[in-house]
């Protein structure tokens, strides 16, 4: 599996993402600069955390129009796994690949701590190695992770099982329905505020995030096998 | 040339934590009669004259300047006066 890690000016979790895939997963990974226009040859796309374009205007708003974004949207439409973490989630929202928007944290503080997440949906290509309702420990680090959507959108997310992770216990940022991560209807685009790449090795305090990347790899192997045998 | 003044505000249904913090501060300063504070953005654009300036500004706001999931916008287009 060959994975692209998109790098914007101001990305700061790109290296963590790179090493989670290279060392944690043991798979091929390359950085792709935001000004590139093609993702040909990549099997999965990661949009890492950080402060792309200094969060000017709104988090993710300017990155959404970067040269690489049409290729990211194309990859998403083609059914390739696309994962946006933190600022990456904000970019996916701005790009309309996921519904809703981000507001400033309810208490206005930038929060950097390890939180408990509940795996609401383990039937996605990103979460197949977790148990249903499993509680995992993953760090968050954001000032704008207060997920917002209107009632109709929230109902749609619930009806389609698109809420993948929620905060267990105290909601750190005031997000609607305790949402920490959501997936698109097609099931191949996941956005989440917590950082699985920062929890991909027990040395980092938790390796609960590694199974997310292993789930993607399993899915890729299964679909490659299915394509080979059909 | 045209000067375009764009005002972006959070939708009524969206809680504004910044506004709430400012209101709390105003109450601490004894301005108890302040009943709500909403913080928005003000953006100025200078644009060359063209027949479809308003149409362009709508598109600019919809695509980039505002996130219409959480924000509303309005704008004023003025003739730029050069002294």
Interface residues (C-beta under 8 A of the other chain):
Chain A: X57 X58 X61 X62 X65 X93 X94 X99 X100 X101 X103 X104 X105 X106 X107 X108 X146 X148 X149 X150 X174
Chain B: X13 X14 X15 X17 X18 X21 X63 X64 X65 X67 X69 X70
